[in-house]
Amino acid sequence: MTSNRTTDAATPPVHDHITDAVKAPALVRLAPNVVLMRFETLKVYAADGAVRHLLGAGVIRPGQTLVDSSSGIYALALAMACHRHGLRCRIVASTTVDDTIRAQLEVLGVTVDQMPPSDDLRLDQNRRVARVRELLARDPDLHWMRQYHDDVHHLGYAEAADLLRGALPGEQLTVVGSVGTGASTGGLTRSLREHDPRTLLVGVQPFGSVTFGSERFTDPDAIIAGIGSAIHFDNVHHDLYDRVHWLDFRHAMAATIGLLREHAVFAGLSTGAAHLVARWEAARHPDRTHVVIGADTGHRYTQRVFARHREALDPADLAPVEIASLDELTPPWAAIDWARRPRGPLVPTQERRKDPVP
């Protein structure tokens, strides 16, 4: 069965399942060297690609129940993949999963275990993992997808990389996106580098995330947006990243509202943050095309972000502080040449200057 039945490149394809339609990104050039890769829901690539691989490898079978923890868009993506491939789905949902997503999950037949309200993301994530382990102990036939830790979630982004290369042939690319679970930025960049090793990757983090060592700061609004994490994710491969930027919530909010105001793009908080970073990087590297990963639409940020548009900062007035080491990290916006280093402890400034990392 083929998913695209068309004989004319100008004719929209007819898809066999909605997952093929919603995963296809729209490419929008926001500036001469900035292109937005806008998704309705990015994680369909991760979930559908993972499920296809696991079915093909015989790790899972039709009719089996897949379970995972999610703060929102992965839950919906996995539910859609299960619907497509004849699988059952169970989601241990973060306290941040809203009524709109929960209703869609329930209509799709997903069993939803939602965590109680909490302002502590670490507590929320730990509760979710504990609940998944409890379910697995009760029913060993469940398959835990482990979106945070299983590299299988990188595989689906090879298709997105092919689309990008076809649309921007010969252009030297810099991928700019929120790190999150690490699957989208990692999977996309790995695939692009197979064809062009010069492809660069810039990751965006909130303050408060453990992923790149900013856990000593507190910025709960930004971290809940799914850009960072309060626990370690194995799917983040630190040695893929050339640069890392940290932004606080007010900067991410300003950028997200600015993206709508300047380009009429209604997108989520991580997309706005990535666009702000891409604009900064693009101004300094005009010879490269900066690809902004736009993970989702702005609907779930209506009240927390867009309704506050009158208090938003002007993105044109914002700039990062360049740091040489993580001990110099400071809000509200900082940037470092990560230089594809592996994950490790904080490096004191004086030590790094004595023995710089190439």
N, C-alpha and C positions, 0 to 999 in steps of 0.2 A: 504494500500500500504506500502510495506517495502522498506527501502532504501538500505539494504545490502543483495544481493541474492548470497549466497555462502554456500557451504557445507563442504569446506575444509579450515581450518584456514590458510593454506599456500597460498591459492588462493586470489588474490586481489579482493575486493568486487566490484560489479557492482552497481553504484549509480543511483538513479532516477533523481537527479539534481546535478548540479555542486557545490552547496553549501555544500553538504555532503563531496565532495572530497576535496575542498579547506580548510574546517575548521579542518580537521583531522591533528593534529600536528605530526611532526617527533621528536622522542626522541633521542638525541645524548649525550653520556657520554663524557664530555670534560675533566674530571679529575675523580679520584676515588670517590669523593663525590660532583661532580658538573655535573648536567644533564641539557642540553638545551632542552626546549620545544619549538621547532621552528614551527612557523605558516607561511603560505603564507599570510594570512590576519586574524589576531586574532578576529576581531570584528564580523565575521560571527556568532560566538557563541552568542554574545550579541544581534545582530539584529534578527537573525533567531529565537532564543529562545524567544525573546520579542514578535515577530510577532505571533509565534505559540500560545503563552499564551494569547495574546490579542484576537486572533480569537476564541480560545476555550472558552474564558470567555464572548464572545459576545460584547466586547468593540469596536472592529472594524469589518467590514464585507468585503467580497470579492468585488473588484471593487472600494473600497474607496481609497482616496489619503492620503498617509502618508507624513508628512513633518518634516524635522529637519534641524539643523545646523551642519556642519561638517568641519573639516580641512583636510579630505582625506579618510582614510580607512573605517571609519564608513559609509560614503556616499556610497561607493561601496558595502559594506556589506548589507546595507539597500536596495539598488537597487536590489541586487541579491535575497534577501528575498522577496521583492515585486514581482519580476519576477516569483519566485517559487510559490507564494501563490495567484497570480491573483489580485494584488493590484497595484495602481499607486503610483508614488513617486515624491516628489519635494524636492530638496536640496538647502538650502541657504549655499553656499560654501564660505569657508574662502579664503582670498587672496592667501593662500599657496597651494591651490589645483592646481596641475599642469595639463598640457595639456593631459598627458596620462590618468589620472583618469577622467578628464572632458570628453574626447572623449568616454571612456567606458560608462560613465553615459548617455551621449546623445544617444549612440547606443541602450542602454537598455530602452530608452524612458523616461528617467528622465528629468523633467524640472529643469534647473539649474539657480539659481540666484547667480552670483558670485560677491563678494564684491570688491570694487576698491582697487588698490595697497595701502599697508600701512605697515610701520615698527612698528606700535604700536599695539600689540596684544590685549590689552584691548579695544582699539577703534574698532578693527576688530570684536572681540567677541560681543561687545555691538551693533554694526551695524547689525550683524547677528540676534541677539535676537530681535531687533527692527523690522527687516524685517519679521521674523516669525510671530510676533504679528500683524503686518500689514496684512499679508496674512490670518491669522485666523479671524481677524475682517471682512475681505472682504468675506470669505467663511467659515462659522462655521462648515461645514461638514468635513473640513480637520481635520486629527488627528495628533496632535503634539507628536512625539515620546519621546522627552525630554531625550535624551541619557545621559545628564549630571545630571539629577535629579530624574528619575524614576527608582526605584529599580527593575523593571521588567527586566532590562538589566543584572542583576546579575544571573538570573535563568539559562540561557543557559550554564553557566560554570560548572554546576553540571556534565554534560556529560564529560567535559574535566577532571574534578577531578576523575571521575570513571576510565577513561583511565589511568590516572597517578597512581592511587592506584593499578590497575591491572598490570602495568608495573614495579612498584617498591614495591612489597608486603613486608610489615614488616619494611620498612625503615622509620626512623624518618625524616620528611621533613621540610625544610625551603624554603618557596616560596620567590623568589626575583624578583621584577618587577617594572617597572615605574608605578607611581600612576595614572597619567592621569585623566580620569573620575572616577576612583575608581572601575569600574565594574569588570574588569578582575581579579585584585589582590583580591578584596573583595569577588567576587562570587566564585572564585576558593578556597580561603582559608576557607570561611564559609562551603563549601561542604566538604572539607578535614577534618575540625575540627569536623564535625558530626560523623566521624569514628575514629578520633584521635585528641583529644583536645590539644595534645602536639605540633601540627603543628604550626610553627612560620611563621611570615610574615615580610619581610623587604621591605620597600618602597623606591623608588628612585625618587628624585625630582631635578629640576634645580633651580638655584638661580633666583629669580624674581617671583616665583610662590607664590600665596597667600595661597595655600592649606595647607601647613605646616609652614606658617609664615616667608617666606623669601622675601616678596615683597619689602623690602627696598633696595634690590640689583637689579642690572640691568645686564641681560645676555640674550638679545633677541634671539640670535641664538638658544640657548638650549631650551627656553620655546616654541618657535614656533615648535619644533620637536614633540610636543604633549605629553611631559612627565609631564608638569605642567599646570598651568592655571593662567590667570590674573583675573578670577572671581571665586566666590565660587561655588563648585559643591556639591549638596546634596548626590550624589552617593558615595562620599568618606566618609566612616565610620572610623573616626580616631581611634576609640577604637579597631579596628582589628589589628593595626600595632604594632609590637614589637620593631622594629628598623626603623630609617629613615636615609638615606644618601642623601646629596646634592652634586651635581657635576656641575662644569662649563662646557661650551661647549668644551673647549680644552681637558678636561679629557674624556668627552664622545666620542669625535672624536678619540682620541688616542686608547680608548678601542674598538671602532667599527672597526677601521683599524687593531688593534691587533687581534681581533677575526677572521678576514679574513686571516691574515698572519699566525697565529698559527694553526687554525683549518679549514681553507678553507670555513668558514661560511660567506656568503654574507648576511648581515642583517642590519636592520635599526639602527638609533642612540640610541633608547631606549634599544634595545637588547644589544648593546655594553656596555652602561652604567650599565645595570643590571649585565652583566657578570663581569665587573670590580669589582662591589660591592660583587658579589657572591664569586669571588676568594678570596677577603679579608676576608669575613665572614667564608668561608670554611676552610681557613688556621687556624682559631682560634677555629673552632668547627668541628674537623675531624670526630666526631661520627655522624654527621647529613648529610643527602643528600640535597644539595642546588639546587633547581629547578629554572632555569633562564627562565623567560617568554620572548620569542622572538616574538614580535608582528607582524613583517612584514619583507619583503625582503629589500635589500639595494638600489633598483632601484631609488627611489626618492631622494636619498642622493648622487648620483653619482658625481655631480659637487661640492656640498657644503662640502662633506666629503671625498669621496674616491679619487677624483682628487687631493686632497691636501695631499696625503699620505706621501710625502717626508718631510713635516713639522710636522708630528705627533710626539708627545711625546712617550717615551717608557713606556708602562703600568707597567712594572716591577719596575720602579722608583717612582711610584705614591703611596701615602698613605693618608688616611684621618686624620683630627684632631678630636679627640673625645671631644665632648662638653657635659656639664651637663645641659645647659639651652639655649633657643633660643637667649638670648641676647649675647651669646658667638659665635653665628654663624658667620662664615667667609669663603669666597672662598679661594682656588678653590675646596676643598673637605672636607666636615665635616660630622660627624655621631653622632647620639644621641640614647640612649635607650629610645624609646618613651613609652614603657611599657603599651601599649593599653589605653592610656589616651584619654579622649574625646577632641574634638576641644575646644580651649579656647584662652585667651589672652597670650601674652608673659609673661613668669615667670622670674622675675629678679633672677640672680644667688644666691644672698644672701638669698632670700626668699625660694628658692627651697632647699637650704642646711639646712635651719631651719626646713622645713617641707617636706621631700622628698616624691615624689609620688611613691607608691609601684609598 
